[in-house]
């Protein structure tokens, strides 16, 4: 009886666990959706607004490196470091590519 119960419960628990698994890094990031947050300070499409830098004039690599450095406390910032803490490397890379110089 116990082994029959194990054959039923163990697969069920595995399926439940997999349904709550975190998304994998391979899953795509909706860069446009994430980049919409950037427009508040950096302007539509990263074109710049007031004293905020124009992201669309920097390369994707420059944007990603700067944002990660701010997030990790390696580059001083006012608010950007705190905002960047909410993003994974994959999200930062996707947004940088989306907004960066074409």
Steps between C-alpha positions, in 0.01 A plus 500: 500500500777744589688444173177554302443824685856611419442428131203733508614777731860547384412573134218729613735696725753531218235640268386748763858608562565551130191714462641747755856499364655836422523593132822388340756742363425359155148644508474824307472839661246747362752783458238752385296441813800533732633802305170683551617562858809680368289755310387665823846652549686440174222596259312303238729249330787610722533830310589693815296735711634808676827416672452125460733336250371390161530123508449464126836673442693237698581147391310210653825390665556842660144511633514147641844547657398829662168370628660186647776707661239728662292201611805335656615820675815532287392829342342782698146602411208684646199278437611276214688258725187436702288456189754268338491264799160386374636367172688181411801497270278364223246780539774763505662355188167483316405858588847628413477335159147636450589860593864518392641669192399316184 
